Amino acid sequence: MNVKDALHARRSVRAFLPRVPEAAVVRSMLHSAARAASGGNLQPWRVTALTGAPLAQLLEVVARAEPKDGPTGTSYPPSLWEPYRSRRFENGEDLYRTLSIGRDDKPARLNQLARNAQFFGAPVGIFVSVDARMGLAQWADLGIYLQSLMLLAVEQGLATCAQGFWRRFGDTVAAQLALPEGYEVAFGIALGWEDIDAPINRLRATRADPGEWLQLKGF
C-alpha cells in the first residue's frame, strides 16, 4: 500500500470488534509514528496506549467524572462560521442518518455522543499528551504524529478514530495515567479492527472541492 492509497482508505471508525491487535504491532506503529516531522526536533508528544484491565478501569473512572467546561474542553471554536459551520453540520447529520436518529431525538444523539467516552468499543485506547507550556507549533507536531499513526494503522488493516472529545475529561485522564505535572491530554485515538457490519461505519465524509481552498501560482 502506498501513502496515497492509505490517505484515501483512512477514515474515522466508530464501531469496533473486540479482537485486540498484537502488542508488537501496536508498539511498532507507535514507535514508527515518532518519525513524524517535528519543529526543532522537540518531539513534544507523550503517548500512552491501554487495553484490557487498565483500559476498562480508566473508562469506569471517566464514566463517573464530570466533563471540563471552557475552551479547553471543546473541539471547535464557538459560534462557528462559514464554510466550517455547514461542513460540521453536514457531517453530523450524515453520521446520525446512518443510525436512523432524527434531528429531534436528543436522547439518542446524546447516547451516541457518550460512546466517545468508551472509545466506541475499541479494544485499544491511545492518549497523546503534551506539556501545557508548548505552543501552537508543537500542537501542529502532535497532529503530524497523529496522522502518521493513523496511516500506519491503515497499512496494518486496522481502524482508528481521533477524538478531541477526551479534552473534556483531561484532568481525570491525566490523573489516571499519572502524567507528569504540567502535562495535559491533547486527544485520544480509538484503535482496533473495524466492525464492518455496524451501520455507523457506512459513513463516508466528504471533502471540499479544491477550488475552495487551493491556489497554485507560477505553475
C-alpha positions in Angstrom: 0.0 0.0 0.0 1.4 3.4 -0.9 0.8 6.6 1.0 -1.9 7.9 -1.4 -3.9 4.7 -1.0 -3.6 4.9 2.8 -4.8 8.5 2.8 -7.9 7.6 0.8 -8.6 4.5 2.9 -8.2 6.2 6.2 -11.5 7.3 7.9 -13.0 7.7 11.4 -14.4 4.4 12.5 -16.9 4.4 15.4 -17.7 0.7 16.0 -15.0 -1.9 16.6 -14.6 -5.6 17.1 -13.4 -6.8 20.5 -10.3 -8.5 19.0 -7.1 -6.9 20.4 -4.3 -6.2 17.9 -1.0 -7.8 18.7 1.1 -5.9 21.2 4.1 -6.0 18.8 2.1 -4.4 16.0 0.8 -1.6 18.3 4.2 -0.9 19.7 5.8 -0.8 16.2 3.2 1.7 14.9 3.6 4.0 18.0 7.4 3.9 17.5 7.3 4.4 13.8 4.9 7.4 14.1 7.6 9.2 16.0 9.4 9.7 12.7 6.8 12.4 12.2 8.2 15.9 11.4 8.8 18.0 14.5 10.0 21.6 14.5 13.4 21.8 16.2 13.1 18.1 16.8 11.2 18.8 20.1 9.1 15.6 19.6 6.5 17.1 22.1 4.2 14.1 22.2 3.8 11.8 25.2 1.9 8.6 24.3 0.0 6.1 26.5 -1.7 3.1 25.0 -4.1 1.0 27.1 -6.0 -2.3 26.6 -7.6 -4.9 28.8 -8.0 -4.2 32.5 -6.1 -0.8 32.5 -8.4 0.5 29.8 -11.5 -0.8 31.5 -10.5 0.8 34.8 -9.9 4.2 33.1 -13.2 4.1 31.3 -15.0 3.2 34.5 -13.5 6.2 36.3 -14.3 8.5 33.4 -18.0 7.3 33.4 -18.3 8.8 36.9 -16.4 12.0 36.2 -17.7 15.5 35.3 -16.7 16.9 31.9 -14.5 20.0 31.9 -16.1 23.3 31.0 -14.5 26.1 29.0 -12.4 26.3 25.8 -10.0 23.5 26.7 -12.9 21.1 26.8 -14.2 21.9 23.3 -13.1 20.7 19.9 -14.4 23.6 17.8 -14.3 27.4 18.1 -17.5 29.0 19.5 -20.1 30.4 17.0 -18.5 28.5 14.1 -18.6 30.5 10.9 -19.0 29.6 7.2 -18.0 27.5 5.4 -16.9 25.5 8.5 -20.3 25.6 10.2 -22.0 24.0 7.2 -19.3 21.3 6.9 -19.7 20.3 10.5 -23.5 20.3 10.3 -23.5 18.1 7.2 -21.1 15.7 8.8 -23.1 15.4 11.9 -26.4 14.9 10.0 -24.8 12.2 7.8 -23.5 10.4 10.9 -26.8 10.3 12.7 -28.6 9.3 9.4 -26.6 6.1 9.4 -28.1 5.3 12.8 -31.6 6.5 11.8 -31.5 9.1 14.5 -33.6 12.2 13.7 -32.7 15.8 14.5 -35.3 16.0 17.3 -34.2 12.7 19.0 -31.9 14.4 21.5 -31.6 11.4 23.9 -30.4 9.2 21.1 -27.9 11.8 19.9 -26.6 12.2 23.5 -26.3 8.5 23.8 -24.2 8.3 20.6 -22.0 11.2 21.9 -21.4 9.2 25.1 -19.9 6.4 23.0 -16.9 8.7 22.7 -16.2 8.0 26.4 -15.9 4.3 25.6 -13.6 4.7 22.7 -16.5 3.4 20.6 -15.8 0.0 21.9 -12.3 -0.2 20.5 -10.0 -2.7 22.3 -7.2 -0.2 22.4 -7.3 3.4 23.6 -4.4 5.7 23.0 -3.8 9.1 24.6 -1.4 11.7 23.3 -0.4 14.3 25.8 1.7 17.4 25.8 3.5 19.8 28.2 0.9 22.6 28.7 3.7 25.2 28.1 4.0 24.2 24.5 2.6 26.4 21.8 0.6 26.1 18.5 3.7 24.9 16.6 4.1 22.0 18.9 0.4 21.2 18.7 0.9 21.0 15.0 3.6 18.5 15.6 1.1 16.4 17.6 -1.2 16.5 14.6 1.6 15.2 12.3 2.2 12.4 14.8 -1.5 11.6 14.8 -1.7 11.4 11.0 1.4 9.3 10.8 -0.1 6.8 13.3 -3.4 6.6 11.6 -1.8 5.9 8.2 0.4 3.2 9.8 -2.8 1.7 11.2 -4.4 1.6 7.7 -1.3 -0.2 6.5 -1.9 -2.9 9.1 -5.6 -3.2 8.2 -6.6 -1.5 11.5 -9.1 1.3 12.0 -8.9 4.4 14.1 -10.9 7.4 15.3 -9.1 10.5 16.5 -11.0 12.1 19.4 -10.6 15.7 20.7 -13.5 14.7 23.0 -11.1 13.5 25.6 -10.1 17.0 26.5 -13.4 17.2 28.2 -12.1 14.7 30.8 -8.4 15.8 30.6 -7.8 16.2 34.3 -9.4 12.8 35.1 -7.4 11.1 32.4 -4.2 12.8 33.4 -4.6 11.6 36.9 -5.4 8.0 35.8 -2.4 7.9 33.5 -0.2 9.5 36.2 1.1 12.1 33.7 4.0 14.3 34.9 2.9 17.6 36.4 2.1 20.2 33.8 1.1 17.7 31.1 -2.4 17.8 29.5 -4.3 15.4 27.3 -4.4 16.6 23.7 -6.5 13.9 22.2 -7.4 10.2 22.3 -7.3 7.6 19.5 -9.6 4.6 19.3 -7.7 1.7 17.6 -8.8 -1.8 16.6 -10.5 -3.8 13.9 -13.5 -2.3 12.2 -16.9 -3.8 12.7 -17.9 -3.7 9.0 -21.5 -4.7 9.9 -22.1 -1.6 12.1 -24.3 0.9 10.3 -22.3 3.9 11.6 -19.3 2.7 9.7 -21.0 3.3 6.4 -20.4 7.0 6.9 -18.1 8.4 4.3 -17.2 12.1 5.0 -17.0 14.4 2.0 -14.2 16.7 1.2 -14.5 20.3 -0.1 -13.6 21.0 -3.7 -10.0 22.1 -4.0 -11.3 25.3 -5.7 -12.5 26.4 -2.2 -9.1 26.2 -0.6 -6.3 25.7 -3.1 -4.2 28.2 -5.1 -1.4 27.3 -7.5 0.8 30.2 -8.7 3.6 30.1 -11.1 2.8 26.5 -12.3 
